[in-house]
Amino acid sequence: MTSLLSPHPDQLVSTKELEVLTGLTSRFWEARRLTGDTPPFIRISARAVRYRWGNVQQWLNARIRTSTSDQGGHHEEQSH
């Protein structure tokens, strides 16, 4: 069994577990699901949603920035 402290990328985690793992509230994840701005999720039932931890890690990594003005994406250096 994989620990919640270091989940395996294929481990399914609940919204409550995401609170512990990411420090972001369940309300954050629920609101973001409505707008489609979350990692892919699995709807097991109307009230049971799970995320694969590997997908969450990829989603978080895509949001790494180097400054507050960094909008993400690839910035190519321009030669002058």
N, C-alpha and C positions, 0 to 999 in steps of 0.2 A: 504494500500500500504506500502511495506517495504522500508525503507530508504537505500540508497547506503552506508550510514555511518555504518549501522549494518544490512547487508543483511541476510535474512532468508536462511538456508541451501539449500532449494529447489529453491531459486531465481536464475534465469538465468542472467548471467552477460556477457557483451561483452568484447572483448579484450581491448577496450579503458577504460572500467570501471575497468578492472583488473589492468591497469596502476595506477589508483587512489588507489585502494584497497591494492595493493602489493608493489607499488613503482618500479615495473619492467616494462620496456617499451613494447609497442605493438610489436616492432621488436623482442624482446626477445621471447614473446609468439609465434609469427609467425614462428620464426626459430626453436623453440623447437617442434612445431607441426610437422614440417617436419621430425624430428628425432624420434618422438613418445615419447618424454620426457615431457609430460604435463599431467594434469589430463584428464580424459575422457571429450570429448567435443561433442557438437551437431552441425553438419553442416546443417544449415537451407537452405542455398543456397551456390553458389560458393563464395560469398563474405560475407556471414553472418554466423559467428561462435559464439556460446554461450557456457558457462561453468556453471554447477550448483555450486553455492558457496560452498556447503558442500563438494563437490569433490575437490575443490581448497584447502579448509582448510585441508583435509586429506593429500593431496599431499604435502602441505607445512609442516605439522606436521611430515611427514615421512622424512623430510630433516633436522630436528633439530639435532644439533650436540653439543657435550660438549667440543670439541677441534678441532683444524685444522687437527690433525692426525686421528680423528674419521671418519672412512669410512662408518659408519652406520651399520645397522644389529644388531643382538644380539650377544653380546660378553659374553661368559660364563667364569666365573672365573675358573682358573685351580688350583687344589690343588696340592701342592708339598710335 
